[in-house]
């Protein structure tokens, strides 16, 4: 699991600024991700059908996993032979340095063409994100764009220090749990390396780019609150509602779907579950959310919230999707079932839920760094913090999802 669950992760990415250089170094990639060989100009390739950006922000503990992810994707690029699709990788090599390179298929191998290097990239600001995305558009113009984000994550929760919570009682986050298996999260371990989801959405908007899909290779990012923030930025959101093991997305298995100009999200979810069902640590959850359905989902949820109140005695029985005490992330569908006694309205919600999250899957159990393997009794593919009593979710009423479902 890409573990990084601090109200910081809530959100995403970083990139640095800059103007564009159309000269790059072509070099054979070695197993450890280094470059060697002589510098060769990269010919301008012109607009392509699709550009896929893999984004890896700075992480003190996941870098080796990132290199494995990149190597797996390179195998997918070689096997797919999709020359109309370009795959770019932005990776922070330290907290103050990053590089952008392209995977270029060369027969049965994959070369890495370095496109740009960054010093002190501003990967936690909307300006920095927009600048990086503008670089991607200029260096690899395409008819459509897609992006994967690999690191640690904590759903919609804002960067911990951004709200001045120094008075909050100390609490460990899932990546800090002693003796736990490594999992993923979005952003770095410290708040200065973390990005809010709203910041990510603003950076995408400022760059005037729209994604066919954004895949979060991070913990807890299949959150309805996070998805709602990004509904204008991407057509699809692919993410995990629980923690994801540090290995991350099995790119060798799902890479063909990601590279395809017509991605098969049902196949992607199936291959993810198949991989993790036989993995050393057989725990995994995934969902593909059609963002066009989120406004309709919010309208139905708004009717439920306006006419029903959750019985507090039911809270312990709603499907928890984390190991926090108290729970922060609950299954959205199970929350709706506990909230709403009107069966007709609940049926309307469930029908809209199926349209909005048409593809999803999970192993028999999910994993929490705090509790270990946990049962899955109900699963809708999206989580919500609506029922939580955790002080770390005090900002929930400030989310766009809350405003859409409580201020109708």
Secondary structure as a PSIPRED ss2 file (coil, helix, strand):
# PSIPRED VFORMAT (PSIPRED V4.0)

   1 X C   1.000  0.000  0.000
   2 X E   0.000  0.000  1.000
   3 X E   0.000  0.000  1.000
   4 X E   0.000  0.000  1.000
   5 X C   1.000  0.000  0.000
   6 X C   1.000  0.000  0.000
   7 X C   1.000  0.000  0.000
   8 X C   1.000  0.000  0.000
   9 X C   1.000  0.000  0.000
  10 X C   1.000  0.000  0.000
  11 X C   1.000  0.000  0.000
  12 X C   1.000  0.000  0.000
  13 X C   1.000  0.000  0.000
  14 X C   1.000  0.000  0.000
  15 X C   1.000  0.000  0.000
  16 X C   1.000  0.000  0.000
  17 X C   1.000  0.000  0.000
  18 X C   1.000  0.000  0.000
  19 X C   1.000  0.000  0.000
  20 X C   1.000  0.000  0.000
  21 X C   1.000  0.000  0.000
  22 X C   1.000  0.000  0.000
  23 X C   1.000  0.000  0.000
  24 X C   1.000  0.000  0.000
  25 X E   0.000  0.000  1.000
  26 X E   0.000  0.000  1.000
  27 X E   0.000  0.000  1.000
  28 X E   0.000  0.000  1.000
  29 X E   0.000  0.000  1.000
  30 X C   1.000  0.000  0.000
  31 X C   1.000  0.000  0.000
  32 X C   1.000  0.000  0.000
  33 X C   1.000  0.000  0.000
  34 X C   1.000  0.000  0.000
  35 X E   0.000  0.000  1.000
  36 X E   0.000  0.000  1.000
  37 X C   1.000  0.000  0.000
  38 X C   1.000  0.000  0.000
  39 X C   1.000  0.000  0.000
  40 X C   1.000  0.000  0.000
  41 X C   1.000  0.000  0.000
  42 X C   1.000  0.000  0.000
  43 X C   1.000  0.000  0.000
  44 X C   1.000  0.000  0.000
  45 X C   1.000  0.000  0.000
  46 X C   1.000  0.000  0.000
  47 X C   1.000  0.000  0.000
  48 X E   0.000  0.000  1.000
  49 X E   0.000  0.000  1.000
  50 X E   0.000  0.000  1.000
  51 X E   0.000  0.000  1.000
  52 X E   0.000  0.000  1.000
  53 X E   0.000  0.000  1.000
  54 X E   0.000  0.000  1.000
  55 X E   0.000  0.000  1.000
  56 X E   0.000  0.000  1.000
  57 X C   1.000  0.000  0.000
  58 X C   1.000  0.000  0.000
  59 X C   1.000  0.000  0.000
  60 X C   1.000  0.000  0.000
  61 X C   1.000  0.000  0.000
  62 X C   1.000  0.000  0.000
  63 X H   0.000  1.000  0.000
  64 X H   0.000  1.000  0.000
  65 X H   0.000  1.000  0.000
  66 X H   0.000  1.000  0.000
  67 X H   0.000  1.000  0.000
  68 X H   0.000  1.000  0.000
  69 X H   0.000  1.000  0.000
  70 X H   0.000  1.000  0.000
  71 X H   0.000  1.000  0.000
  72 X H   0.000  1.000  0.000
  73 X H   0.000  1.000  0.000
  74 X H   0.000  1.000  0.000
  75 X H   0.000  1.000  0.000
  76 X H   0.000  1.000  0.000
  77 X H   0.000  1.000  0.000
  78 X H   0.000  1.000  0.000
  79 X H   0.000  1.000  0.000
  80 X H   0.000  1.000  0.000
  81 X C   1.000  0.000  0.000
  82 X C   1.000  0.000  0.000
  83 X C   1.000  0.000  0.000
  84 X C   1.000  0.000  0.000
  85 X E   0.000  0.000  1.000
  86 X E   0.000  0.000  1.000
  87 X E   0.000  0.000  1.000
  88 X E   0.000  0.000  1.000
  89 X E   0.000  0.000  1.000
  90 X E   0.000  0.000  1.000
  91 X E   0.000  0.000  1.000
  92 X E   0.000  0.000  1.000
  93 X E   0.000  0.000  1.000
  94 X E   0.000  0.000  1.000
  95 X C   1.000  0.000  0.000
  96 X C   1.000  0.000  0.000
  97 X E   0.000  0.000  1.000
  98 X E   0.000  0.000  1.000
  99 X E   0.000  0.000  1.000
 100 X E   0.000  0.000  1.000
 101 X E   0.000  0.000  1.000
 102 X E   0.000  0.000  1.000
 103 X E   0.000  0.000  1.000
 104 X E   0.000  0.000  1.000
 105 X E   0.000  0.000  1.000
 106 X E   0.000  0.000  1.000
 107 X C   1.000  0.000  0.000
 108 X C   1.000  0.000  0.000
 109 X E   0.000  0.000  1.000
 110 X E   0.000  0.000  1.000
 111 X E   0.000  0.000  1.000
 112 X E   0.000  0.000  1.000
 113 X E   0.000  0.000  1.000
 114 X E   0.000  0.000  1.000
 115 X E   0.000  0.000  1.000
 116 X E   0.000  0.000  1.000
 117 X E   0.000  0.000  1.000
 118 X E   0.000  0.000  1.000
 119 X E   0.000  0.000  1.000
 120 X C   1.000  0.000  0.000
 121 X C   1.000  0.000  0.000
 122 X C   1.000  0.000  0.000
 123 X C   1.000  0.000  0.000
 124 X C   1.000  0.000  0.000
 125 X C   1.000  0.000  0.000
 126 X H   0.000  1.000  0.000
 127 X H   0.000  1.000  0.000
 128 X H   0.000  1.000  0.000
 129 X H   0.000  1.000  0.000
 130 X H   0.000  1.000  0.000
 131 X H   0.000  1.000  0.000
 132 X H   0.000  1.000  0.000
 133 X H   0.000  1.000  0.000
 134 X H   0.000  1.000  0.000
 135 X H   0.000  1.000  0.000
 136 X H   0.000  1.000  0.000
 137 X H   0.000  1.000  0.000
 138 X H   0.000  1.000  0.000
 139 X H   0.000  1.000  0.000
 140 X C   1.000  0.000  0.000
 141 X C   1.000  0.000  0.000
 142 X E   0.000  0.000  1.000
 143 X E   0.000  0.000  1.000
 144 X E   0.000  0.000  1.000
 145 X E   0.000  0.000  1.000
 146 X E   0.000  0.000  1.000
 147 X E   0.000  0.000  1.000
 148 X E   0.000  0.000  1.000
 149 X E   0.000  0.000  1.000
 150 X E   0.000  0.000  1.000
 151 X C   1.000  0.000  0.000
 152 X E   0.000  0.000  1.000
 153 X E   0.000  0.000  1.000
 154 X C   1.000  0.000  0.000
 155 X C   1.000  0.000  0.000
 156 X C   1.000  0.000  0.000
 157 X C   1.000  0.000  0.000
 158 X C   1.000  0.000  0.000
 159 X C   1.000  0.000  0.000
 160 X H   0.000  1.000  0.000
 161 X H   0.000  1.000  0.000
 162 X H   0.000  1.000  0.000
 163 X H   0.000  1.000  0.000
 164 X C   1.000  0.000  0.000
 165 X C   1.000  0.000  0.000
 166 X C   1.000  0.000  0.000
 167 X C   1.000  0.000  0.000
 168 X C   1.000  0.000  0.000
 169 X C   1.000  0.000  0.000
 170 X C   1.000  0.000  0.000
 171 X C   1.000  0.000  0.000
 172 X C   1.000  0.000  0.000
 173 X C   1.000  0.000  0.000
 174 X H   0.000  1.000  0.000
 175 X H   0.000  1.000  0.000
 176 X H   0.000  1.000  0.000
 177 X C   1.000  0.000  0.000
 178 X C   1.000  0.000  0.000
 179 X C   1.000  0.000  0.000
 180 X C   1.000  0.000  0.000
 181 X C   1.000  0.000  0.000
 182 X C   1.000  0.000  0.000
 183 X E   0.000  0.000  1.000
 184 X E   0.000  0.000  1.000
 185 X E   0.000  0.000  1.000
 186 X C   1.000  0.000  0.000
 187 X C   1.000  0.000  0.000
 188 X C   1.000  0.000  0.000
 189 X C   1.000  0.000  0.000
 190 X C   1.000  0.000  0.000
 191 X H   0.000  1.000  0.000
 192 X H   0.000  1.000  0.000
 193 X H   0.000  1.000  0.000
 194 X C   1.000  0.000  0.000
 195 X C   1.000  0.000  0.000
 196 X C   1.000  0.000  0.000
 197 X H   0.000  1.000  0.000
 198 X H   0.000  1.000  0.000
 199 X H   0.000  1.000  0.000
 200 X H   0.000  1.000  0.000
 201 X H   0.000  1.000  0.000
 202 X H   0.000  1.000  0.000
 203 X H   0.000  1.000  0.000
 204 X H   0.000  1.000  0.000
 205 X H   0.000  1.000  0.000
 206 X H   0.000  1.000  0.000
 207 X C   1.000  0.000  0.000
 208 X C   1.000  0.000  0.000
 209 X C   1.000  0.000  0.000
 210 X C   1.000  0.000  0.000
 211 X E   0.000  0.000  1.000
 212 X E   0.000  0.000  1.000
 213 X E   0.000  0.000  1.000
 214 X E   0.000  0.000  1.000
 215 X E   0.000  0.000  1.000
 216 X E   0.000  0.000  1.000
 217 X E   0.000  0.000  1.000
 218 X C   1.000  0.000  0.000
 219 X C   1.000  0.000  0.000
 220 X C   1.000  0.000  0.000
 221 X C   1.000  0.000  0.000
 222 X C   1.000  0.000  0.000
 223 X E   0.000  0.000  1.000
 224 X H   0.000  1.000  0.000
 225 X H   0.000  1.000  0.000
 226 X H   0.000  1.000  0.000
 227 X H   0.000  1.000  0.000
 228 X H   0.000  1.000  0.000
 229 X H   0.000  1.000  0.000
 230 X C   1.000  0.000  0.000
 231 X C   1.000  0.000  0.000
 232 X C   1.000  0.000  0.000
 233 X C   1.000  0.000  0.000
 234 X E   0.000  0.000  1.000
 235 X E   0.000  0.000  1.000
 236 X E   0.000  0.000  1.000
 237 X E   0.000  0.000  1.000
 238 X E   0.000  0.000  1.000
 239 X E   0.000  0.000  1.000
 240 X C   1.000  0.000  0.000
 241 X C   1.000  0.000  0.000
 242 X C   1.000  0.000  0.000
 243 X C   1.000  0.000  0.000
 244 X C   1.000  0.000  0.000
 245 X E   0.000  0.000  1.000
 246 X C   1.000  0.000  0.000
 247 X C   1.000  0.000  0.000
 248 X C   1.000  0.000  0.000
 249 X C   1.000  0.000  0.000
 250 X C   1.000  0.000  0.000
 251 X H   0.000  1.000  0.000
 252 X H   0.000  1.000  0.000
 253 X H   0.000  1.000  0.000
 254 X H   0.000  1.000  0.000
 255 X H   0.000  1.000  0.000
 256 X H   0.000  1.000  0.000
 257 X H   0.000  1.000  0.000
 258 X H   0.000  1.000  0.000
 259 X H   0.000  1.000  0.000
 260 X C   1.000  0.000  0.000
 261 X C   1.000  0.000  0.000
 262 X C   1.000  0.000  0.000
 263 X C   1.000  0.000  0.000
 264 X C   1.000  0.000  0.000
 265 X H   0.000  1.000  0.000
 266 X H   0.000  1.000  0.000
 267 X H   0.000  1.000  0.000
 268 X H   0.000  1.000  0.000
 269 X H   0.000  1.000  0.000
 270 X H   0.000  1.000  0.000
 271 X H   0.000  1.000  0.000
 272 X H   0.000  1.000  0.000
 273 X H   0.000  1.000  0.000
 274 X H   0.000  1.000  0.000
 275 X H   0.000  1.000  0.000
 276 X H   0.000  1.000  0.000
 277 X H   0.000  1.000  0.000
 278 X C   1.000  0.000  0.000
 279 X C   1.000  0.000  0.000
 280 X C   1.000  0.000  0.000
 281 X C   1.000  0.000  0.000
 282 X C   1.000  0.000  0.000
 283 X C   1.000  0.000  0.000
 284 X C   1.000  0.000  0.000
 285 X E   0.000  0.000  1.000
 286 X E   0.000  0.000  1.000
 287 X E   0.000  0.000  1.000
 288 X E   0.000  0.000  1.000
 289 X E   0.000  0.000  1.000
 290 X E   0.000  0.000  1.000
 291 X H   0.000  1.000  0.000
 292 X H   0.000  1.000  0.000
 293 X H   0.000  1.000  0.000
 294 X H   0.000  1.000  0.000
 295 X H   0.000  1.000  0.000
 296 X H   0.000  1.000  0.000
 297 X H   0.000  1.000  0.000
 298 X H   0.000  1.000  0.000
 299 X H   0.000  1.000  0.000
 300 X H   0.000  1.000  0.000
 301 X H   0.000  1.000  0.000
 302 X H   0.000  1.000  0.000
 303 X H   0.000  1.000  0.000
 304 X H   0.000  1.000  0.000
 305 X H   0.000  1.000  0.000
 306 X H   0.000  1.000  0.000
 307 X H   0.000  1.000  0.000
 308 X C   1.000  0.000  0.000
 309 X C   1.000  0.000  0.000
 310 X C   1.000  0.000  0.000
 311 X C   1.000  0.000  0.000
 312 X H   0.000  1.000  0.000
 313 X H   0.000  1.000  0.000
 314 X H   0.000  1.000  0.000
 315 X H   0.000  1.000  0.000
 316 X H   0.000  1.000  0.000
 317 X H   0.000  1.000  0.000
 318 X C   1.000  0.000  0.000
 319 X C   1.000  0.000  0.000
 320 X E   0.000  0.000  1.000
 321 X C   1.000  0.000  0.000
 322 X C   1.000  0.000  0.000
 323 X C   1.000  0.000  0.000
 324 X C   1.000  0.000  0.000
 325 X C   1.000  0.000  0.000
 326 X C   1.000  0.000  0.000
 327 X C   1.000  0.000  0.000
 328 X C   1.000  0.000  0.000
 329 X C   1.000  0.000  0.000
 330 X E   0.000  0.000  1.000
 331 X E   0.000  0.000  1.000
 332 X H   0.000  1.000  0.000
 333 X H   0.000  1.000  0.000
 334 X H   0.000  1.000  0.000
 335 X H   0.000  1.000  0.000
 336 X H   0.000  1.000  0.000
 337 X H   0.000  1.000  0.000
 338 X H   0.000  1.000  0.000
 339 X H   0.000  1.000  0.000
 340 X C   1.000  0.000  0.000
 341 X C   1.000  0.000  0.000
 342 X C   1.000  0.000  0.000
 343 X H   0.000  1.000  0.000
 344 X H   0.000  1.000  0.000
 345 X H   0.000  1.000  0.000
 346 X H   0.000  1.000  0.000
 347 X H   0.000  1.000  0.000
 348 X H   0.000  1.000  0.000
 349 X H   0.000  1.000  0.000
 350 X H   0.000  1.000  0.000
 351 X H   0.000  1.000  0.000
 352 X H   0.000  1.000  0.000
 353 X H   0.000  1.000  0.000
 354 X H   0.000  1.000  0.000
 355 X H   0.000  1.000  0.000
 356 X H   0.000  1.000  0.000
 357 X C   1.000  0.000  0.000
 358 X C   1.000  0.000  0.000
 359 X E   0.000  0.000  1.000
 360 X E   0.000  0.000  1.000
 361 X E   0.000  0.000  1.000
 362 X E   0.000  0.000  1.000
 363 X C   1.000  0.000  0.000
 364 X C   1.000  0.000  0.000
 365 X E   0.000  0.000  1.000
 366 X E   0.000  0.000  1.000
 367 X E   0.000  0.000  1.000
 368 X E   0.000  0.000  1.000
 369 X C   1.000  0.000  0.000
 370 X C   1.000  0.000  0.000
 371 X C   1.000  0.000  0.000
 372 X E   0.000  0.000  1.000
 373 X E   0.000  0.000  1.000
 374 X E   0.000  0.000  1.000
 375 X E   0.000  0.000  1.000
 376 X C   1.000  0.000  0.000
 377 X C   1.000  0.000  0.000
 378 X C   1.000  0.000  0.000
 379 X C   1.000  0.000  0.000
 380 X C   1.000  0.000  0.000
 381 X C   1.000  0.000  0.000
 382 X C   1.000  0.000  0.000
 383 X E   0.000  0.000  1.000
 384 X E   0.000  0.000  1.000
 385 X C   1.000  0.000  0.000
 386 X C   1.000  0.000  0.000
 387 X C   1.000  0.000  0.000
 388 X C   1.000  0.000  0.000
 389 X C   1.000  0.000  0.000
 390 X C   1.000  0.000  0.000
 391 X H   0.000  1.000  0.000
 392 X H   0.000  1.000  0.000
 393 X H   0.000  1.000  0.000
 394 X H   0.000  1.000  0.000
 395 X H   0.000  1.000  0.000
 396 X H   0.000  1.000  0.000
 397 X H   0.000  1.000  0.000
 398 X H   0.000  1.000  0.000
 399 X C   1.000  0.000  0.000
 400 X H   0.000  1.000  0.000
 401 X H   0.000  1.000  0.000
 402 X H   0.000  1.000  0.000
 403 X H   0.000  1.000  0.000
 404 X H   0.000  1.000  0.000
 405 X H   0.000  1.000  0.000
 406 X H   0.000  1.000  0.000
 407 X C   1.000  0.000  0.000
 408 X C   1.000  0.000  0.000
